[in-house]
Amino acid sequence: MTIGGWIVMSLSVGFVSLLFGSTLYMILRQKPDPTEHMHSTMEETPDMHGDD
């Protein structure tokens, strides 16, 4: 491969790695929202059984 090819490949791989790393950093440094919770679809509430 020519020197130009190595430069283009290095720049593109470096750019994608930098973009991935910065995105990962921004996502992981966010504090979780305490009001947002994930709930299971298997939860049962007292009114689901109909045992009156």
C-alpha contacts under 8 A as a table, 3 or more apart, distances in Angstrom:
res1	aa1	res2	aa2	distance
1	M	5	G	6.03
1	M	6	W	6.87
2	T	5	G	5.18
2	T	6	W	6.47
3	I	6	W	5.08
3	I	7	I	6.26
4	G	7	I	5.08
4	G	8	V	6.21
5	G	8	V	5.18
5	G	9	M	6.00
6	W	9	M	5.12
6	W	10	S	5.92
7	I	10	S	5.13
7	I	11	L	6.07
8	V	11	L	5.18
8	V	12	S	6.14
9	M	12	S	5.23
9	M	13	V	6.04
10	S	13	V	5.26
10	S	14	G	5.86
11	L	14	G	5.07
11	L	15	F	5.99
12	S	15	F	5.08
12	S	16	V	6.21
13	V	16	V	5.27
13	V	17	S	6.06
14	G	17	S	5.11
14	G	18	L	6.01
15	F	18	L	5.10
15	F	19	L	6.08
16	V	19	L	5.05
16	V	20	F	6.07
17	S	20	F	5.11
17	S	21	G	6.01
18	L	21	G	5.10
18	L	22	S	6.02
19	L	22	S	5.30
19	L	23	T	6.10
20	F	23	T	5.21
20	F	24	L	6.07
21	G	24	L	5.10
21	G	25	Y	6.05
22	S	25	Y	5.03
22	S	26	M	6.15
23	T	26	M	5.19
23	T	27	I	6.24
24	L	27	I	5.22
24	L	28	L	6.10
25	Y	28	L	5.27
25	Y	29	R	6.05
26	M	29	R	5.48
26	M	30	Q	6.64
27	I	30	Q	5.72
33	D	36	E	5.48
34	P	37	H	7.22
39	H	43	E	7.65
40	S	43	E	5.85
44	E	48	M	6.46
45	T	48	M	5.58
46	P	49	H	6.64
47	D	50	G	5.97
